[in-house]
Amino acid sequence: MFVWLLENVIVRTALLASASLCALLCFGAGEARSSGFFLQEQSAAASGRAFAGDAAAASDASTIFYNPAGMTRLQGNIQGEVGLYMIAPEAKTSDRGSTVSVGGGAAQPVGGRSSDQGFDPAASGNLYVAAPIPQMRELWFGLGVTTPFGLKDHYALDYFGRYDATQTELRTIDVAPSVAYKVAPWLSLGAGLDVQRADGKLQNALPNPLAAGGPSPASDGLFEASGGDWGVGFNLGLLLQPTDRLRLGFSYRSGIDHTLRGNSSTELPGVLSSSQAVAASLKLPDVASLGAAFDVTSTLTLLAQADYYGWSRFQNIRLSFADGTQQIISENYHNTVGFSLGAEWKIASPWTLRGGVEFDPTPSQGANRSTAIPDSNRTWLAFGVSYEVTPQIGITSTPVIDRTA
């Protein structure tokens, strides 16, 4: 993964509306790259330290996402940040004897290629702007535009897993107006709204019961459903600085419920051709983070974090059709906790190096794991470098190695 970030950009107020609109229109969904399909990649600097200490670092405007209370530590009159990401995952699958039962009959071999990994490179991004109230720097306002959840896979129609999924997409855009207040020199509080748009698509092949010779891509049908919805949640943050060197941060993002409304179609040659309205339930998890940042020296900072994901909210996807029928896709996710450690080193002006490691367990369980939402335990190894072009403009690059097991 390559991440490029232009941060600490002093922008004029007249540009904020158009920049936010551009983010809403242009930022798509990336692949599932964190616990389940939660996307942690909301800052290049955070990615470079494997997200260690995100809730406590508060070093740039991306703190709006990770802990809004951190805005009170920012410098200057206006802080802005734009991030662009290219995520290029790889996966390998093998057919170990896949079968399908058509019309309640005996199980039959599926057949088909096994080399289609289902992933294409995907672009994503984010935008943040934060500013203090004039003559009252204890109070900050901010706006974040992010893509906190995303999933995109696309398999060939002759793939052996085609009856499970041929295409799955989830795209979210989250607009978060936020506020932070420094209650005391050692304590800051923050909060924000999450106004979130979610759009999804499910597609899979259908075996044809009239086909001679058993299931075949040539005789398959196709089912597809798509829809969208707006939802609202909230986020809270707390930042403590008990000593000059130590910062502790806690943040909480509420779960958001969506009912994606749209249309579905079913095409099965010689058997059925229909379309109708459909509604799909989607319950996204809440996320709680506890982070620490310790300044060993003026140039070296050590960071650590634990993240809780309330994935037990995501038990199934329930499709409710206009004709009164329902289809339930079981997921049975369970709650997870991830851990990360990292460090940042200001080697010499204008350069900063960072690195980190994270263990990120999957919330999916073997019996329900599918090609529609592929996932696995991950170990992240990350490093990054920042270059301060001027006191107002910096560039950060972050490659990440994501090792799954």
Solvent accessible surface area in square Angstrom, and as a share of the most:
residue,aa,sasa,rsa
1,M,41,0.18
2,F,113,0.47
3,V,0,0.00
4,W,90,0.31
5,L,0,0.00
6,L,50,0.25
7,E,17,0.08
8,N,42,0.22
9,V,28,0.16
10,I,94,0.48
11,V,34,0.20
12,R,190,0.69
13,T,103,0.60
14,A,92,0.71
15,L,99,0.49
16,L,45,0.23
17,A,80,0.62
18,S,66,0.43
19,A,34,0.26
20,S,18,0.12
21,L,99,0.49
22,C,67,0.40
23,A,1,0.01
24,L,65,0.32
25,L,137,0.68
26,C,87,0.52
27,F,25,0.10
28,G,30,0.29
29,A,8,0.06
30,G,0,0.00
31,E,1,0.01
32,A,12,0.09
33,R,28,0.10
34,S,0,0.00
35,S,0,0.00
36,G,0,0.00
37,F,3,0.01
38,F,9,0.04
39,L,3,0.01
40,Q,8,0.04
41,E,8,0.04
42,Q,1,0.00
43,S,1,0.01
44,A,0,0.00
45,A,4,0.03
46,A,1,0.01
47,S,0,0.00
48,G,0,0.00
49,R,10,0.04
50,A,0,0.00
51,F,1,0.00
52,A,0,0.00
53,G,0,0.00
54,D,6,0.03
55,A,2,0.01
56,A,0,0.00
57,A,6,0.04
58,A,5,0.04
59,S,68,0.44
60,D,8,0.04
61,A,1,0.01
62,S,6,0.04
63,T,6,0.03
64,I,2,0.01
65,F,12,0.05
66,Y,25,0.10
67,N,1,0.00
68,P,1,0.01
69,A,0,0.00
70,G,1,0.01
71,M,0,0.00
72,T,11,0.07
73,R,79,0.29
74,L,11,0.05
75,Q,135,0.60
76,G,39,0.37
77,N,111,0.57
78,I,39,0.20
79,Q,20,0.09
80,G,3,0.03
81,E,2,0.01
82,V,50,0.29
83,G,0,0.00
84,L,87,0.43
85,Y,8,0.03
86,M,88,0.39
87,I,2,0.01
88,A,58,0.45
89,P,16,0.10
90,E,153,0.68
91,A,37,0.29
92,K,200,0.85
93,T,56,0.32
94,S,70,0.45
95,D,55,0.29
96,R,230,0.84
97,G,59,0.56
98,S,38,0.25
99,T,81,0.47
100,V,26,0.15
101,S,61,0.39
102,V,26,0.15
103,G,82,0.79
104,G,76,0.73
105,G,41,0.40
106,A,85,0.66
107,A,68,0.53
108,Q,60,0.27
109,P,103,0.65
110,V,9,0.05
111,G,38,0.37
112,G,45,0.43
113,R,113,0.41
114,S,44,0.29
115,S,97,0.62
116,D,26,0.13
117,Q,59,0.26
118,G,3,0.02
119,F,28,0.12
120,D,78,0.41
121,P,88,0.55
122,A,8,0.06
123,A,60,0.46
124,S,11,0.07
125,G,1,0.01
126,N,0,0.00
127,L,11,0.06
128,Y,1,0.00
129,V,20,0.11
130,A,1,0.00
131,A,31,0.24
132,P,16,0.10
133,I,58,0.29
134,P,107,0.67
135,Q,186,0.83
136,M,79,0.35
137,R,107,0.39
138,E,78,0.35
139,L,37,0.19
140,W,1,0.01
141,F,102,0.43
142,G,11,0.10
143,L,49,0.25
144,G,1,0.01
145,V,1,0.00
146,T,5,0.03
147,T,1,0.01
148,P,0,0.00
149,F,10,0.04
150,G,0,0.00
151,L,5,0.02
152,K,83,0.35
153,D,2,0.01
154,H,96,0.43
155,Y,9,0.03
156,A,26,0.20
157,L,107,0.53
158,D,49,0.25
159,Y,0,0.00
160,F,24,0.10
161,G,10,0.09
162,R,0,0.00
163,Y,37,0.14
164,D,68,0.35
165,A,2,0.02
166,T,0,0.00
167,Q,22,0.10
168,T,6,0.04
169,E,27,0.12
170,L,14,0.07
171,R,96,0.35
172,T,1,0.01
173,I,21,0.11
174,D,1,0.01
175,V,33,0.19
176,A,9,0.07
177,P,62,0.39
178,S,6,0.04
179,V,52,0.30
180,A,2,0.01
181,Y,92,0.35
182,K,68,0.29
183,V,77,0.44
184,A,23,0.18
185,P,120,0.75
186,W,135,0.47
187,L,32,0.16
188,S,6,0.04
189,L,79,0.39
190,G,9,0.09
191,A,35,0.27
192,G,11,0.10
193,L,93,0.46
194,D,3,0.02
195,V,52,0.30
196,Q,2,0.01
197,R,73,0.27
198,A,0,0.00
199,D,33,0.17
200,G,12,0.11
201,K,48,0.20
202,L,33,0.16
203,Q,20,0.09
204,N,27,0.14
205,A,3,0.02
206,L,42,0.21
207,P,27,0.17
208,N,13,0.07
209,P,71,0.45
210,L,126,0.63
211,A,26,0.20
212,A,105,0.81
213,G,88,0.85
214,G,15,0.14
215,P,19,0.12
216,S,38,0.24
217,P,57,0.36
218,A,102,0.79
219,S,25,0.16
220,D,23,0.12
221,G,6,0.06
222,L,56,0.28
223,F,17,0.07
224,E,53,0.24
225,A,6,0.05
226,S,48,0.31
227,G,16,0.15
228,G,14,0.13
229,D,33,0.17
230,W,141,0.49
231,G,9,0.08
232,V,99,0.57
233,G,7,0.07
234,F,89,0.37
235,N,3,0.02
236,L,85,0.42
237,G,7,0.07
238,L,59,0.29
239,L,8,0.04
240,L,55,0.27
241,Q,51,0.23
242,P,78,0.49
243,T,75,0.44
244,D,132,0.68
245,R,130,0.47
246,L,48,0.24
247,R,16,0.06
248,L,62,0.31
249,G,1,0.01
250,F,88,0.37
251,S,9,0.06
252,Y,60,0.23
253,R,27,0.10
254,S,18,0.12
255,G,22,0.21
256,I,11,0.05
257,D,81,0.42
258,H,5,0.02
259,T,50,0.29
260,L,13,0.07
261,R,164,0.60
262,G,21,0.21
263,N,105,0.54
264,S,7,0.04
265,S,39,0.25
266,T,26,0.15
267,E,85,0.38
268,L,21,0.11
269,P,75,0.47
270,G,80,0.77
271,V,71,0.41
272,L,89,0.45
273,S,81,0.52
274,S,45,0.29
275,S,88,0.57
276,Q,54,0.24
277,A,53,0.41
278,V,9,0.05
279,A,17,0.14
280,A,17,0.13
281,S,38,0.25
282,L,13,0.06
283,K,99,0.42
284,L,2,0.01
285,P,3,0.02
286,D,25,0.13
287,V,10,0.06
288,A,19,0.15
289,S,12,0.07
290,L,108,0.54
291,G,2,0.02
292,A,30,0.24
293,A,0,0.00
294,F,81,0.34
295,D,36,0.19
296,V,46,0.27
297,T,70,0.41
298,S,107,0.69
299,T,57,0.33
300,L,56,0.28
301,T,23,0.13
302,L,86,0.43
303,L,9,0.05
304,A,35,0.27
305,Q,15,0.07
306,A,31,0.24
307,D,5,0.03
308,Y,82,0.31
309,Y,3,0.01
310,G,3,0.03
311,W,0,0.00
312,S,51,0.33
313,R,80,0.29
314,F,2,0.01
315,Q,71,0.31
316,N,48,0.25
317,I,20,0.10
318,R,88,0.32
319,L,1,0.01
320,S,39,0.25
321,F,28,0.12
322,A,74,0.57
323,D,93,0.48
324,G,64,0.62
325,T,76,0.44
326,Q,103,0.46
327,Q,77,0.34
328,I,85,0.43
329,I,55,0.28
330,S,58,0.37
331,E,8,0.03
332,N,55,0.28
333,Y,5,0.02
334,H,76,0.34
335,N,64,0.33
336,T,8,0.05
337,V,63,0.36
338,G,1,0.01
339,F,117,0.49
340,S,4,0.02
341,L,111,0.55
342,G,12,0.12
343,A,32,0.25
344,E,28,0.13
345,W,127,0.45
346,K,121,0.51
347,I,66,0.34
348,A,61,0.47
349,S,109,0.70
350,P,42,0.27
351,W,111,0.39
352,T,22,0.13
353,L,70,0.35
354,R,25,0.09
355,G,22,0.21
356,G,16,0.15
357,V,59,0.34
358,E,3,0.01
359,F,96,0.40
360,D,1,0.00
361,P,24,0.15
362,T,11,0.06
363,P,0,0.00
364,S,5,0.03
365,Q,78,0.35
366,G,58,0.56
367,A,104,0.81
368,N,40,0.20
369,R,105,0.38
370,S,30,0.19
371,T,27,0.16
372,A,16,0.12
373,I,11,0.05
374,P,35,0.22
375,D,14,0.07
376,S,26,0.17
377,N,57,0.29
378,R,12,0.04
379,T,50,0.29
380,W,1,0.00
381,L,87,0.43
382,A,8,0.06
383,F,118,0.49
384,G,4,0.04
385,V,47,0.27
386,S,12,0.08
387,Y,83,0.32
388,E,90,0.40
389,V,74,0.42
390,T,53,0.31
391,P,109,0.68
392,Q,89,0.39
393,I,62,0.31
394,G,5,0.05
395,I,63,0.32
396,T,0,0.00
397,S,31,0.20
398,T,0,0.00
399,P,48,0.30
400,V,12,0.07
401,I,103,0.52
402,D,29,0.15
403,R,172,0.63
404,T,70,0.41
405,A,106,0.82
